[in-house]
Amino acid sequence: MRVTAHRSKVEAQVPAPRVERPTPVRVVRRAPVHRPPTRRRAPAAGAPRVVASCAPRRPRLSAVWVTAVASMAAAAVYGLGALSSAVEPSVPSETTVVRVKPGENLWELAGRVAPGSDASAVVDRIRELNGVDGAVRPGQPLTVPFEG
């Protein structure tokens, strides 16, 4: 006789109870920031010391210092502006009479007779000397400041 294992009808109908196992929680350990991840601390060692950086520290700027520098810069700009407006453009004091060339205006005439002076100041002086308000005619004689 042979011994064989037979399942009974009851066993076939009732499935075995299923045991649910909890999913394992994976713990991730991270190394502290002050230590490289490959180096482990010795068990008897104390807490690691934080060593200061060898680079020199940059001092903080105080509000008083920033205000002082800004006020000195503003005073320098204001002083230079005051000096530039105090100097009047030089216009030659000597005068001469010239004739206007065809197609020439007062600005070109001022550049021709006083090339080293400010053209706007020379044009104002020509208008003042001759009583000219508008355009000039070719061949018209004008008294102009002249650089000799």
C-alpha positions in Angstrom: 0.0 0.0 0.0 1.1 3.3 -0.9 0.9 6.3 1.4 -0.3 9.3 -0.4 -1.5 12.5 1.0 -5.0 13.3 0.2 -6.8 16.5 0.8 -10.1 16.4 2.3 -13.0 18.3 0.9 -13.0 20.6 3.8 -9.5 21.6 3.3 -10.0 22.2 -0.4 -12.9 24.6 0.3 -11.4 26.7 3.0 -8.4 28.6 2.0 -5.6 29.0 4.5 -5.7 32.3 6.4 -3.5 35.0 4.9 -1.3 36.8 7.2 -0.5 40.4 6.1 2.9 41.5 6.9 3.6 45.2 7.4 5.9 46.7 4.9 9.3 47.3 6.4 10.2 50.9 7.1 13.5 51.8 5.6 15.6 54.0 7.8 18.1 56.2 6.0 20.9 57.5 8.1 22.7 60.5 7.0 26.1 61.6 8.0 26.4 65.0 9.8 27.3 67.9 7.7 30.6 68.5 9.3 32.0 65.1 8.5 32.6 63.5 5.1 30.1 60.6 4.4 32.9 58.0 4.1 34.5 58.7 7.5 33.0 57.3 10.6 33.5 58.7 14.0 35.6 56.8 16.5 33.4 55.3 19.3 35.4 56.9 22.1 35.9 60.2 20.4 34.1 63.3 21.7 32.0 65.7 19.7 33.9 67.1 16.7 35.1 70.6 17.0 34.2 73.2 14.4 37.4 74.8 13.1 37.1 78.4 11.9 38.0 79.2 8.3 41.4 80.6 7.7 40.0 83.2 5.3 39.8 86.7 6.7 36.3 87.8 7.6 34.9 90.8 5.7 33.7 93.4 8.1 30.1 94.5 7.9 29.4 98.0 6.6 27.8 100.2 9.2 25.0 102.6 8.3 27.0 105.5 9.6 29.9 104.7 7.3 27.7 104.2 4.2 25.9 107.5 4.9 29.2 109.4 5.3 30.6 108.1 2.0 27.3 108.9 0.2 27.2 112.4 1.6 30.8 113.1 0.6 30.1 111.8 -3.0 27.0 114.1 -3.2 29.0 117.1 -2.0 31.7 116.4 -4.6 29.1 116.2 -7.4 27.3 119.4 -6.2 30.7 121.3 -5.9 31.8 120.3 -9.4 28.4 121.4 -10.8 28.7 124.8 -9.0 32.2 125.3 -10.4 31.2 124.4 -13.9 28.3 126.9 -13.9 30.5 129.7 -12.4 32.8 129.7 -15.4 31.3 131.7 -18.3 32.2 130.7 -21.8 34.8 133.0 -23.2 33.9 135.1 -26.2 36.7 137.1 -27.9 36.6 140.9 -27.0 38.0 142.1 -30.4 35.4 142.7 -33.1 35.5 142.9 -36.9 33.0 143.2 -39.7 32.5 140.2 -42.0 30.1 139.4 -44.8 27.8 136.3 -44.6 28.7 133.7 -47.3 25.9 132.2 -49.4 24.2 129.3 -47.5 25.9 130.2 -44.2 23.9 130.6 -40.9 25.0 132.2 -37.6 26.3 129.0 -36.2 28.6 128.4 -39.1 29.7 132.0 -39.0 30.5 131.7 -35.3 32.6 128.6 -35.9 34.5 130.3 -38.7 35.4 133.6 -36.9 35.9 132.2 -33.4 36.8 128.4 -33.6 38.2 128.2 -30.1 35.2 129.7 -28.3 31.8 128.3 -27.4 29.6 128.6 -30.5 26.4 129.4 -28.6 28.0 132.2 -26.7 29.5 133.7 -29.9 26.0 133.5 -31.7 24.4 135.3 -28.7 27.1 138.0 -28.9 26.6 138.4 -32.7 22.8 138.8 -32.2 23.5 141.4 -29.5 26.0 143.4 -31.5 23.8 143.5 -34.7 20.3 143.3 -33.4 19.6 140.2 -35.5 16.7 138.0 -34.3 16.1 135.7 -37.3 18.0 134.5 -40.3 20.8 136.4 -42.1 21.1 137.2 -45.8 24.1 136.3 -48.0 26.4 139.3 -48.3 25.0 141.0 -45.2 27.8 142.7 -43.2 27.8 141.7 -39.5 30.0 142.9 -36.6 31.3 139.7 -35.0 33.8 138.8 -32.1 37.1 137.8 -33.7 40.0 135.6 -32.5 43.2 137.0 -33.8 
